Amino acid sequence: QVQIVESGGGLVQPGGSLRLSCAASGFTFRNYPMRWYRQAPEQEREWVASTAGPYANYADFGKGRFTVSRDNAKNTANLQMNSLKPGGRGVYYCNVDLPRGQCWGRGAQVAVDS
C-alpha cells in the first residue's frame, strides 16, 4: 500500500524558513520523481518543485529560495523553504505519479504571518 506523509509545517514569520519532509512507502522510491505542490486558501493547487535522481526543478516563485532534495536510502523527500513570503502560506503536498495513478499525502500546513 502506497503511503505518503508530509511533516514539518507550521507558523513562520515573513522572511523565515521551514523544512518540509515527505516520507514515502509502498513503491520503489528511487525510481520515481517526487513533486511538491501547494494550495493556498481559495486557490488552485500549484506545482512547487520536483526531484528526480540528481535533478531538481522549481516553479519561478521558488527559484533561489527553495531547495528540494531526496534521500533514497530513507525514502524521503525534503523541501527547504527560505525567505518565505506571506504568499507562501497554504497546504503543501507531496506527490508521486505511479503507474497505478497519482498518489498524494494529506499535506502540511504552512502559515506565514508576523
N, CA, C and O of each residue as an XYZ file, in Angstrom:
456
protein
N       0.840     -1.189      0.000
C       0.000      0.000      0.000
C       0.883      1.250      0.000
O       1.792      1.379      0.820
N       0.609      2.148     -0.911
C       1.389      3.378     -1.003
C       0.980      4.335      0.113
O      -0.204      4.579      0.345
N       1.988      4.868      0.793
C       1.738      5.875      1.818
C       2.683      7.041      1.605
O       3.871      6.863      1.335
N       2.136      8.230      1.730
C       2.921      9.463      1.641
C       2.502     10.338      2.809
O       1.321     10.640      2.978
N       3.472     10.742      3.609
C       3.170     11.514      4.809
C       4.093     12.724      4.869
O       5.315     12.595      4.932
N       3.479     13.899      4.848
C       4.243     15.135      4.957
C       4.358     15.552      6.423
O       3.489     15.246      7.240
N       5.443     16.254      6.738
C       5.629     16.787      8.085
C       6.476     18.049      7.998
O       7.093     18.337      6.972
N       6.491     18.790      9.097
C       7.364     19.958      9.179
C       6.681     21.285      8.965
O       7.341     22.323      8.989
N       5.383     21.285      8.756
C       4.684     22.544      8.586
C       4.613     23.315      9.885
O       4.977     22.808     10.946
N       4.143     24.543      9.792
C       3.998     25.359     10.986
C       3.852     26.819     10.641
O       3.613     27.187      9.491
N       3.999     27.645     11.657
C       3.885     29.102     11.509
C       5.287     29.702     11.473
O       6.137     29.377     12.302
N       5.508     30.566     10.515
C       6.797     31.221     10.397
C       6.568     32.677     10.039
O       5.595     33.010      9.363
N       7.451     33.536     10.487
C       7.351     34.949     10.147
C       7.824     35.179      8.710
O       8.622     34.396      8.193
N       7.353     36.220      8.073
C       7.876     36.551      6.736
C       9.388     36.680      6.770
O       9.952     37.302      7.671
N      10.034     36.088      5.787
C      11.490     36.065      5.757
C      12.095     34.857      6.435
O      13.299     34.620      6.334
N      11.264     34.090      7.127
C      11.752     32.917      7.838
C      11.867     31.688      6.956
O      11.645     31.746      5.747
N      12.218     30.570      7.588
C      12.466     29.324      6.868
C      11.685     28.175      7.486
O      11.396     28.163      8.683
N      11.358     27.219      6.646
C      10.753     25.967      7.077
C      11.316     24.843      6.225
O      11.677     25.038      5.064
N      11.381     23.677      6.818
C      11.813     22.487      6.076
C      10.708     21.454      6.159
O      10.361     20.989      7.244
N      10.167     21.104      5.029
C       9.136     20.077      4.969
C       9.764     18.750      4.574
O      10.723     18.703      3.804
N       9.209     17.682      5.111
C       9.668     16.342      4.768
C       8.496     15.505      4.273
O       7.344     15.715      4.652
N       8.831     14.560      3.422
C       7.834     13.653      2.861
C       8.376     12.238      3.010
O       9.395     11.892      2.414
N       7.699     11.429      3.800
C       8.085     10.036      3.980
C       7.188      9.166      3.113
O       5.963      9.244      3.207
N       7.798      8.332      2.265
C       7.031      7.538      1.315
C       7.307      6.051      1.507
O       8.392      5.658      1.936
N       6.324      5.245      1.189
C       6.480      3.791      1.270
C       5.501      3.126      0.320
O       4.542      3.746     -0.137
N       5.754      1.862      0.030
C       4.839      1.096     -0.810
C       5.197      1.083     -2.283
O       4.459      0.520     -3.093
N       6.311      1.689     -2.644
C       6.776      1.656     -4.030
C       8.300      1.830     -4.006
O       8.882      2.154     -2.970
N       8.931      1.612     -5.159
C      10.390      1.731     -5.248
C      10.742      3.201     -5.398
O      10.798      3.739     -6.504
N      10.972      3.825     -4.274
C      11.103      5.276     -4.182
C      12.127      5.841     -5.171
O      11.867      6.846     -5.832
N      13.268      5.204     -5.269
C      14.360      5.789     -6.058
C      14.026      5.859     -7.554
O      14.680      6.584     -8.303
N      13.029      5.119     -7.975
C      12.704      5.056     -9.399
C      11.783      6.173     -9.871
O      11.541      6.306    -11.071
N      11.262      6.983     -8.939
C      10.214      7.931     -9.322
C      10.543      9.349     -8.921
O      11.098      9.590     -7.849
N      10.200     10.287     -9.787
C      10.271     11.698     -9.380
C       9.277     11.963     -8.249
O       8.181     11.403     -8.221
N       9.676     12.808     -7.341
C       8.801     13.253     -6.270
C       8.533     14.739     -6.474
O       9.435     15.509     -6.803
N       7.283     15.124     -6.272
C       6.886     16.501     -6.533
C       6.272     17.118     -5.285
O       5.661     16.432     -4.465
N       6.446     18.404     -5.163
C       5.777     19.187     -4.123
C       4.807     20.147     -4.806
O       5.120     20.768     -5.821
N       3.633     20.244     -4.217
C       2.611     21.189     -4.653
C       2.157     21.981     -3.435
O       2.415     21.589     -2.297
N       1.495     23.071     -3.677
C       0.896     23.815     -2.581
C      -0.476     24.331     -3.027
O      -0.752     24.507     -4.213
N      -1.306     24.562     -2.032
C      -2.633     25.111     -2.284
C      -2.947     26.151     -1.236
O      -3.113     25.834     -0.058
N      -3.028     27.390     -1.668
C      -3.403     28.479     -0.775
C      -4.928     28.520     -0.658
O      -5.632     27.995     -1.521
N      -5.435     29.139      0.403
C      -6.886     29.231      0.575
C      -7.561     29.822     -0.657
O      -7.150     30.867     -1.160
N      -8.576     29.159     -1.125
C      -9.386     29.599     -2.266
C      -8.578     29.711     -3.555
O      -8.962     30.437     -4.472
N      -7.480     29.005     -3.622
C      -6.647     28.993     -4.830
C      -6.545     27.554     -5.341
O      -6.802     26.597     -4.611
N      -6.167     27.430     -6.597
C      -5.934     26.100     -7.138
C      -4.577     25.572     -6.662
O      -3.665     26.335     -6.343
N      -4.483     24.266     -6.626
C      -3.208     23.653     -6.274
C      -2.192     23.954     -7.365
O      -2.509     23.883     -8.553
N      -0.963     24.291     -6.960
C       0.064     24.615     -7.935
C       1.349     23.862     -7.635
O       1.668     23.571     -6.482
N       2.061     23.562     -8.673
C       3.328     22.862     -8.548
C       4.382     23.778     -7.955
O       4.449     24.962     -8.285
N       5.216     23.212     -7.062
C       6.260     23.976     -6.397
C       7.650     23.532     -6.861
O       8.473     24.355     -7.260
N       7.897     22.227     -6.804
C       9.242     21.733     -7.122
C       9.181     20.236     -7.360
O       8.238     19.561     -6.949
N      10.215     19.727     -8.040
C      10.324     18.297     -8.295
C      11.761     17.849     -8.119
O      12.698     18.615     -8.341
N      11.922     16.595     -7.716
C      13.236     15.998     -7.652
C      13.185     14.637     -8.323
O      12.315     13.816     -8.034
N      14.131     14.413     -9.225
C      14.218     13.150     -9.954
C      15.689     12.818    -10.108
O      16.420     13.525    -10.801
N      16.130     11.736     -9.460
C      17.555     11.423     -9.497
C      18.348     12.608     -8.972
O      18.041     13.135     -7.904
N      19.363     13.029     -9.710
C      20.172     14.167     -9.253
C      19.604     15.522     -9.665
O      20.228     16.553     -9.413
N      18.436     15.535    -10.291
C      17.893     16.762    -10.847
C      16.796     17.365     -9.959
O      16.074     16.662     -9.252
N      16.709     18.681    -10.028
C      15.676     19.405     -9.303
C      15.138     20.509    -10.195
O      15.883     21.142    -10.944
N      13.848     20.729    -10.104
C      13.205     21.794    -10.864
C      12.279     22.570     -9.956
O      11.717     22.022     -9.008
N      12.122     23.849    -10.250
C      11.359     24.725     -9.375
C      10.414     25.615    -10.170
O      10.702     26.022    -11.296
N       9.283     25.902     -9.548
C       8.445     26.962    -10.079
C       9.192     28.279     -9.940
O      10.059     28.424     -9.078
N       8.855     29.229    -10.787
C       9.590     30.503    -10.786
C       9.599     31.157     -9.406
O      10.602     31.751     -9.008
N       8.486     31.052     -8.671
C       8.418     31.736     -7.375
C       9.337     31.112     -6.339
O       9.615     31.722     -5.306
N       9.812     29.897     -6.607
C      10.680     29.225     -5.644
C      12.164     29.268     -5.982
O      13.005     28.947     -5.142
N      12.480     29.658     -7.189
C      13.886     29.659     -7.604
C      14.701     30.615     -6.746
O      14.324     31.771     -6.557
N      15.815     30.123     -6.232
C      16.676     30.927     -5.391
C      16.300     30.928     -3.924
O      17.085     31.369     -3.084
N      15.101     30.438     -3.600
C      14.661     30.419     -2.202
C      14.351     29.017     -1.705
O      14.517     28.727     -0.520
N      13.906     28.154     -2.589
C      13.527     26.795     -2.196
C      14.584     25.806     -2.687
O      15.193     25.993     -3.740
N      14.785     24.753     -1.900
C      15.669     23.674     -2.307
C      14.974     22.346     -2.051
O      14.565     22.052     -0.928
N      14.847     21.554     -3.101
C      14.233     20.239     -2.964
C      15.344     19.192     -2.981
O      16.321     19.316     -3.720
N      15.180     18.171     -2.165
C      16.185     17.114     -2.092
C      15.501     15.790     -1.807
O      14.311     15.741     -1.496
N      16.272     14.719     -1.919
C      15.720     13.401     -1.619
C      16.801     12.516     -1.035
O      17.987     12.687     -1.319
N      16.380     11.573     -0.221
C      17.275     10.575      0.352
C      16.685      9.218     -0.016
O      15.740      8.751      0.621
N      17.236      8.600     -1.028
C      16.680      7.324     -1.500
C      16.867      6.194     -0.495
O      16.116      5.218     -0.508
N      17.863      6.323      0.374
C      18.077      5.289      1.394
C      16.980      5.335      2.455
O      16.635      4.316      3.053
N      16.441      6.525      2.678
C      15.410      6.686      3.709
C      14.012      6.858      3.122
O      13.038      6.990      3.863
N      13.911      6.857      1.802
C      12.611      7.058      1.138
C      11.950      8.360      1.575
O      10.762      8.401      1.893
N      12.743      9.410      1.579
C      12.210     10.710      1.964
C      12.584     11.779      0.935
O      13.626     11.718      0.282
N      11.706     12.737      0.827
C      11.966     13.922      0.019
C      11.764     15.135      0.918
O      10.897     15.130      1.792
N      12.560     16.165      0.703
C      12.509     17.341      1.555
C      12.373     18.598      0.722
O      12.801     18.659     -0.431
N      11.771     19.593      1.332
C      11.641     20.898      0.693
C      12.072     21.951      1.706
O      11.367     22.214      2.680
N      13.216     22.539      1.472
C      13.710     23.626      2.313
C      13.225     24.938      1.714
O      13.497     25.236      0.551
N      12.519     25.705      2.498
C      11.967     26.967      2.024
C      12.556     28.102      2.847
O      12.377     28.152      4.064
N      13.251     29.002      2.191
C      13.857     30.164      2.837
C      13.191     31.438      2.347
O      12.534     31.458      1.305
N      13.371     32.483      3.107
C      12.821     33.798      2.740
C      11.336     33.693      2.383
O      10.889     34.198      1.353
N      10.602     33.037      3.242
C       9.183     32.833      2.957
C       8.425     34.144      2.946
O       8.691     35.053      3.732
N       7.477     34.213      2.035
C       6.641     35.390      1.887
C       5.219     35.052      2.338
O       4.856     33.877      2.396
N       4.426     36.049      2.652
C       3.039     35.763      3.042
C       2.297     34.947      1.988
O       1.425     34.148      2.329
N       2.632     35.136      0.716
C       2.002     34.359     -0.340
C       2.377     32.895     -0.333
O       1.793     32.105     -1.073
N       3.336     32.520      0.484
C       3.743     31.124      0.579
C       2.889     30.293      1.504
O       3.138     29.098      1.664
N       1.888     30.896      2.117
C       1.027     30.147      3.036
C       0.163     29.170      2.252
O      -0.137     29.387      1.078
N      -0.227     28.097      2.917
C      -1.103     27.128      2.286
C      -0.781     25.735      2.772
O       0.003     25.548      3.702
N      -1.389     24.774      2.138
C      -1.107     23.377      2.442
C      -0.151     22.852      1.371
O      -0.402     22.983      0.173
N       0.942     22.258      1.826
C       1.958     21.734      0.922
C       1.806     20.214      0.846
O       1.751     19.520      1.861
N       1.742     19.733     -0.371
C       1.511     18.315     -0.609
C       2.704     17.687     -1.327
O       3.347     18.311     -2.171
N       2.975     16.447     -0.969
C       3.958     15.632     -1.657
C       3.207     14.696     -2.612
O       2.122     14.210     -2.292
N       3.789     14.455     -3.766
C       3.075     13.718     -4.812
C       4.022     12.814     -5.568
O       5.184     13.150     -5.796
N       3.503     11.657     -5.955
C       4.237     10.779     -6.862
C       3.256     10.249     -7.897
O       2.109      9.933     -7.580
N       3.718     10.158     -9.125
C       2.888      9.674    -10.227
C       3.305      8.243    -10.533
O       4.320      8.021    -11.193
N       2.542      7.286    -10.068
C       2.834      5.873    -10.241
C       2.004      5.297    -11.388
O       1.020      5.905    -11.809
N       2.394      4.138    -11.888
C       1.568      3.504    -12.934
C       0.113      3.327    -12.514
O      -0.793      3.362    -13.347
N      -0.100      3.138    -11.219
C      -1.476      2.947    -10.737
C      -2.228      4.267    -10.627
O      -3.446      4.280    -10.449
N      -1.496      5.388    -10.735
C      -2.128      6.693    -10.648
C      -1.365      7.634     -9.747
O      -0.342      7.273     -9.164
N      -1.871      8.832     -9.642
C      -1.245      9.848     -8.792
C      -1.521      9.523     -7.327
O      -2.628      9.127     -6.965
N      -0.503      9.696     -6.493
C      -0.662      9.473     -5.063
C      -0.254     10.737     -4.323
O       0.767     11.354     -4.625
N      -1.070     11.105     -3.352
C      -0.864     12.340     -2.601
C      -0.850     12.054     -1.106
O      -1.501     11.129     -0.621
N      -0.089     12.876     -0.391
C      -0.201     12.863      1.051
C      -1.346     13.760      1.484
O      -2.050     14.333      0.654
N      -1.525     13.875      2.799
C      -2.601     14.716      3.330
C      -2.183     16.175      3.446
O      -3.019     17.053      3.658
N      -0.898     16.425      3.307
C      -0.435     17.799      3.296
C       0.097     18.284      4.625
O      -0.195     17.722      5.681
N       0.884     19.339      4.548
C       1.425     20.009      5.728
C       1.062     21.487      5.633
O       1.303     22.137      4.616
N       0.480     21.999      6.707
C       0.013     23.382      6.702
C       1.178     24.330      6.967
O       1.953     24.135      7.904
N       1.289     25.339      6.144
C       2.307     26.375      6.312
C       1.601     27.721      6.438
O       0.794     28.093      5.586
N       1.911     28.437      7.498
C       1.367     29.768      7.701
C       2.530     30.755      7.771
O       3.515     30.509      8.468
N       2.417     31.850      7.063
C       3.457     32.876      7.060
C       2.815     34.175      7.539
O       2.036     34.804      6.822
N       3.155     34.555      8.750
C       2.471     35.695      9.366
C       3.355     36.274     10.449
O       4.056     35.549     11.154
N       3.312     37.578     10.571
C       4.065     38.234     11.638
C       3.194     38.369     12.889
O       3.649     38.898     13.904
